[in-house]
C-alpha cells in the first residue's frame, strides 16, 4: 500500500471508528496532532484506534511511551505501519 493511500485509510479509520460524525477524513492534516488538537481525541480514543488499526491493518502497535510517539499524527502512525510491514 503506497504511503498516501495508507494515510487516507488511517484517516477513514479515525472518522468511522471514533464516530466523528460530520468530519471529512480529507480535512485531517497528515501532520496535525491527534491529541490536544482540533480533533479532541482522548486516551479512550487512542485505545479504540489502536485496536482498529491492529485489526484492519494487521499491525501490532506499541504501548506506553513508544505509543505516544506513534500516535502523534496520521503520518507517524502510517510511518510505523509501513516500517512494521517491511520488517
N, C-alpha and C positions, 0 to 999 in steps of 0.2 A: 504494500500500500504506500503510495507516494506521500510525502510529508504534508502537503496541502490537504489531501483527502483525509488523512489521519486527523489533522486538526479539526476539519469540518465534522468528522464523526464524533470527536470528543465534545465539540460544541453542541451537537444534537443530543448527545447523552446528557449533558448538563441541563439543557432545557427540558427534555422529556422526563428524565429520571428524577429531577428535583422539582418538577411541577412548576416551572417558571412560566406560567400561563401569560400569553401576550408578548413573550420575549422572543425575538427572532434570533436564531443561532448566529446568523451572519453579522449581527451587531456586536457580538462579543469579540473584542480585540484579542489577538494571539498573545500579546504581552501584558494584558490587563491583569491586575491582581485578582485572584478568585475570592480571596478572603480580605475583608477590610476595604473592598472596593465597592463599586456600584451594584454588584450582583447581590451583596448582602448574605453571602453564604456563611454557615457556621460549622461547628465540628460534626454535628449530625449529618449535615450535607456532605461533608468530606467522607464520612464513613459510607454513606449510601452511594456516593460517586465512585469510591474505591471498589465497592462490591460490584457495581455495574460495569466498570472498566475491566475488572478481572473476569467477569462472566462473559461479556460481549467481545472483548479483545483478546482474552486468553493470556493475560499477563499479570503476574503477581506484582503488587505494589508494596513498597517498603512501609515500615511503621516507625513511629517515633520521630526523632529529629530529621532523619533522612526523608520521611514523608512530607515534612513541611517544605523542603526544597522542591520536591517533585510536584507538589500541589500549588506552587507559587502562581502558575499561569497555565493557559492551554498549551503554550509552546513547551513548557518544561514537562508537562505530562506526556505530550507527543514525543519529545526527545527521549524520555525514559522508556516509553513503549517501544520505540524504534530500536533503542540500544539493547533492550532485553530480547527482542525478537531476532536480532542479528548475532547475539552471543551464542 
